[in-house]
C-alpha cells in the first residue's frame, strides 16, 4: 500500500497502541523474545526507531538519514551505517515486529517510509491492577482440572520433556509437578524473563532463576491456601516484579540513598 507523505499526526489512525506505555510494554516483550537476533549496531538502530515512534505510539515516518544523524550525535560520531539500519529493518519485518509502507509525495515520487510497530502476538504480562487484586475465581485443584481438560482436547499437548532448552532445568523440575505441559512451563519462564528485563536484571542469570523459583513456590503456597486467584500466571508475575523491586531498594539502601 502506498500512502501520501505528510506530518506524523496524519498517520495517527495507523497506530495499534492506545498509549506510549502500552507500546513500550510490547516492545519489551519483542526484545525479550528476539533481542539476540540483532547485532549490537542493529539494536542501536531499532531502539532509535522506537524513540522516533513515541509521538504517535508505534508509528514513525522519519527519514533514515534523520535517524542516523541522531544516532551519530548521541554516540559522538560513532554511529551506525545506513546498511546496518536497513538490515535491522529487514530482520524486524521478518520477525513481525514492524510493518513498512512506502509513502509518496503529491507528484508521485517516493518519500520516506512509514514504519508501523505491531502488537506482540502472545499473552501480555498482567496489568498491575489485576496482580494486586487476586480475589475472583480459582484455586489449585480447579487450576489442575483445567490443565487436565486442556490435555484431553487434542493430541499435541506435550509434557515437560518437550520444554525449550532456554528454560533452566531447576525451574522445569519445580513447575512440572503443578503444570506438566511444556507450553505452560515456557509461559511461566517467559513472564520471568519479562519481569527481569523490566527491572534490568536479565543478565543476572543465577538471581533471575532464584527469584523465579521463590516466586513460583509463593504462588503455589497461595493456591494451596485456597486463596481466590483469577489468573495464577498473572499473580506469579506480580510476585516476580515485587521481588525484583525489593532488590532494587536494598541496593539503594546499601548505597546510602
ABEGO torsion letter per residue (X at the ends): XBBBBEBAAAAAAABABABAAAAAAAAAAAAAAAAAABBAAAAAAAAAAAAAAAABBGBBABBAAAAAAAAAAAAGGBBBBAAAAAAAAAAAAAAGABBBBBBBBAAGBBBBBBBBBBBBABBBBBBAAAAABBAAABBAAAAAAAAAAAAAABAABBBAAABBAABBAAAAAAAAAABABAAAAAAAAAAAAAAAAAAGAAABAAAAAAAAAAAAAAAAAAAAAGBBBABAAAAAAAAAAAAAAAAAAAAAAAAGX
